[in-house]
Amino acid sequence: MKIAIDAMGGDNAPEAVVDGTLLAQSHCSADLVLIGNEPVISGLIARGGAGPPPEVVHAAQAIEMEESGPVAIRKKRDASINIAMRMLAEGEVDAVVSAGNTSAIVASAKHHVELLPGLRRPALVVPLPTGGTPPVLLDAGAHAQAETVHLAQSAALAHIYLRVTRGTARPRIGLLNIGSEPGKGTKAVQRAFVLIKRSGLNFVGNIEPNEIFQDVIDGVVCEGFVGNIILKMSEGLAAAFVRAIGEEVGRNKTGCAGELDRVYDNFKKAFHYKHVGGAPLVGVKKTVIVAHGRSGATAISNAILLAERTVSDEVFRKMGEELEHDSSLADFRYFYASHILENLRKKWGFAPK
């Protein structure tokens, strides 16, 4: 197995990416390949100390975090993320890990690696910090906005991801909204409710944000802008809550502070981006892991280990096979097209034949 790491992607690149790659080498059996400015990366590897150096592939360009991803991947064909994705598409590596510009990662993956048949766009999937068996959220930020068909297809991706990774035969899928009634939310969300309800998925209906934490769903669907806010707010609130209890226990000297520290540490290991590593970009044909832009060495190392597990478990291959035998995507596209045509008939006064 070989994993390509975008050495130039992220707020702390390339130093943190190189350090994280060296750290991961001692914990994984995969061959690691750093893509980026070869002289700079080789210097950082030499500074890193003992151990066999990872392979380095030179990239003459890098995409900055503030650039428009789709524009940048076209203008900078020799950017590190483009080279990594080309290697993945051509079978030279088995996975790509990047903490860089998310829109550039998504655009490059769509262009070079391609989507699974029938999909309009991929989605980032993350576990939510709820305790117990956490539900997963799609989309966590691959695309800020979503149309009706995108939300419906994310529901299908959530269904198949949970079947493949957890063995859940009929995962419960909810649609994030401001109320449980079918008429709540934006037009796109209202229409998505109708589409998903007509499908064969185990759709539990609209889910309000507080219900995410009540064990009523296995997967929740929303547009990427909302999903990213939900994820980060959940992480922050959970961490603040545990810290507040720890401070209160310390003031009252009840003797439980050490136990709460252990609980907090376990929580961070389960859900904090540093320990989770990254989010799989589901819907593309091969393994792509998107790490947090602020990732340090530990986060990069864990993202690489996540990529290794994902490839070993054949998650992306199995999802592709599941989708081949699943009619949801075709149904969603048909029902959505029918809906649009019906609206056009009404708008322009066309009488159906």
N, C-alpha and C positions, 0 to 999 in steps of 0.2 A: 504494500500500500504506500502511496506517495501523496503528501498533502502540500499544496502551494499556499504560502502565506504572503499577503500583500504587505510588504515591509514599509511602504510609504503611506499607508492609510491609517488615519487616526490623529487625535490631538497630540499624542505623545510619541508619534513615529519620527524617525525609525528606531530610536533608542529602546523604547518600551517593547516594541514588536520583536526586535532582535533578542532582547533579554528574555522575553516570554517564550520565544522559540527555543532558546538554549535551555530554559527551565523545563519545557515540555519534553525535550529529548530524553531526559532521564526517566520519564514516566510512560512513554509510549513507544510502540514498536515500529511505527510508520516512519518512512523516510521523509524528511522535511525539506522544503525548497523555499528559500526566501527570494521574493521578486522585488527588485528595486535598484537603487543606485549602487552598483557593485563596489566601487572604491570605498564609499562610506560604510556600507554594510560589512565588508570584509574587515575594515578597521574596528568596527564595533564587536565583531565576532572574536577578533584577536584579543581585544580587551577583556572579553568575557571569561577567558581562562581555559581550563582543561576540557578534554572531551573532543571527539571528532567534530570538525566544523560542518554545519549543514551546507547543502548545495546552494549556490547563489546564481540567479539568472538576472542579467542586467536589464534594467528598464530605464530608458532615457528620459521619461516623463513621469509626472505624478499629478493626480487630480486633487486639488485642494478641497477642504471641507466646505468652503463657502461657494464653490462653483456649481453651476447648473449641471447636474449629472448627465442627462441625455445629450446636452450640447458638448460637454467636455469629453465624453467617450468618442464622439465623432471627430472632434478637433485633435485629440491627443490619442492617436491610435497606438502609440508605443507607451502609453501609461501603464503603470504596474498592474492595475486591476484588469486592464484589457489583455495583457500578456498572460496573466493568471487564468482568466476565463478561456482564452484560446487554448491554453494547455489542457484545461479541463475538458473542453469540447472535443479536442483531438485525442483524448485518452492518455496524455502524458502524465497526468495526475488524476487522483480519485476524488479530491475535494479541494475547495478554496475557502480560506479564512481571511476575512478583512474587517478592520475596524474603521474603515474609511467612510467617505461620503456615501450615505445609504442610497440616494437616488442614482449615483453612478454605479454602485454595485448591482442594483436591480436592473438598470438599463443595460449594463454590460452582460449580465447573466442572460437576460432575455434575448439579446442580440447574438451572443456567441453560443450559449448552451441550449437555448430555446426552451419553450414551455411544453408541458405535457399536452397532448392533443385535446382540443376542445376548450382549453382555458384561455381567458382574456388577459389575465395578469397573475403574478405570484403574490404570496402574502408571507409576512413574518409571523411565526408562531412562538408564543412564550407561555410558560406556566405563571399563574397569578399567585401571589403570596397569601394564601388563605388557610394554610395548615391542612393536615390530612392529605388526601389526594387532590392536588390543586387542579382546577379547571384550566384549560388553555384558551388563550385569546388570539384571534385572528381578525384584523390585521394589526400588528403592533407598530407599524410605521413604514412599510414598504411603499405605500401610496397614501398621500394625505387625504385625498377625496375618493369617493367610491360611488359608482352608479348602481342601479338596482341589480343588474346581472353580476356585477363584481361581488356584491354582498352575498348573493345567492351562491355563487361559485365558491366563496370562502366558506360557506356552510358545508358544502360538499367536501372541501379540502379538510376542514376540521373533523368531519365524520371519518374520512379515510385515514387521516393522521392518527386519530385515537384508536382506530381499529388495528392499525399496523404497530403502533408503539406500545399500546397498553392491552391489546387483545379484547377491547370492549366491543361486543357484538353490535349493540344498538346504543351508541353514545348519545346522550341528551344534548341537543344543540339549541342555544338560545340566541335571540337577536337583541342586542343592546339598544335600549330605548328609554324615554323619559316616563313611560307608563306602560301598563300591560295591555291596554286596549289596542286592537288592530289599527285604529285610525290615528294613533299618536305618532309623533316624529315627522321627519322630513318626507317629501314625496318619494324619494329613493328608498327610504326605510319602509314606508307603508307598502310600496310595491314589492319590495323584497319579502316582506311578511307573507304576501299572497303567494309569491313564487315558491318559497320554501315550504309553506303549508301544503301546497299541492304536490310536493315531492314525496318520495318514499323515505325521507330522513325522519329520525325521531325528534321532531321539532316540538319544543315545549312552549314556543311563543316568544313574545317580547319579555325581556328581562331588564328590570331596573338595576342600577349600579349596586345598590345594597344587597340585592339577591345573589350577586356573584359569590358572596361569602356565606351562603346558606345551604350549600350542597344540593342545589336543585338542577345543576347543569354540569356537563363534562367539558363543553366547549361553548364559547361566546363569540359572536361575530359583530364587527363594527368597522367603520372606516379607519384608516391608519392614524389620522390626526387625533381622533377620539381615543383610539386604542393606546397610543403612546402616552397620552395624558393619564388615562386610567392606570396604566402600568406604573408609571413613575410616582403618581400620587399614592397608589397602594403601597409601594415600597417605602415611601417616605412616612406615611401614616403608621404603618406597622412598626417601623424602626423607632419612631418617636414615642409610640405607645409603650413599647418594651423599655425604652430608656426612662420614661416618666415613672413607670412602676419601680424600676431599679433605684431611682433616686429617692422615691418615697420610702421604699424598704430600708435604704441606707439611713435615712433620717430617723426612722422609727427603731432602727437597730434590732430588727426582728430575726436576724441571722439567716435570711433567705437571699441576701444579695448575691452570694456566690452562685446559687442555683439559677437565679435570673440571668446572670452573666452567661451561664452555660446555655440557657434557653435562647438568649439573644444570639450567641455565637452559632448555634445550630440553625437558627432562622436565617442568618446571613448566608451560611453555607448552602442552604436550600434554595434561596431566592435572590440574593444580591447578585447584581450582574457580574461582579468580580469573580464570584464562585460559580455561577451558572455558565459563564463564558460567552455565550452568544445565542442567537436565535436562528433556527433553520429557515431558509427561504424556500418554503414549500411551493410546489407548482412548477419548478424547473426540473429538467430531466436528471440532473446530477447534483451532488451534495455541495451546497453553498451555506456557509455559516457567517452571519453578520454579527460582529462583536460591537460592544458599546464604543462610541467615539472617544470616550474618556479612558478607555482601557489602559491599565498599566500592565506590567509583566505578568502578574498572577492571572489577570483576566484573559490575556492573550494565550497563556499556557492552557487555561481551562477551555478556551474556545477551540484550541487545537485538539485537546482530548475529546471534546464533544464531537468534533468532526470525525475523529478516529472511530468513536463508538457508533456514530450514525452510519458510516460506511460499513463497518463490521456487521451491523444489524441489517444492512441493505434497506434502510428506511425509504430512500428515494426510489429505488428500483421496485420495491413492493407497492409503494403508492402508485407508481405508474401502472403496474399490473392490475391493482384494484380499480383504477379509473377506467381501464379498458373494458371491465365487466360491469361498470356502474353507469346507469342511464341518466343520472342526475344532471350532468353537464349538458347533455343534448336536450333534455327536457327543459332545463332553465332557458337555454337559448331559443328554443321553439316557443315556449310560453311568452318570453319577453318580446320576441319579434311579433308574435300575434297581438300582444298588448299594444305595442307601438302602432301597428297597422290599424287596429281598431280605433285608437285615439285619432289617427290621421283621418280615418273615414268620418268620424264624428265632427272633427274640426272643419273639414272641407265639404261636408255634406254628401259624401259618396255613399250611395246605397249598396249594401252587399249584394252580390249576384246570387 
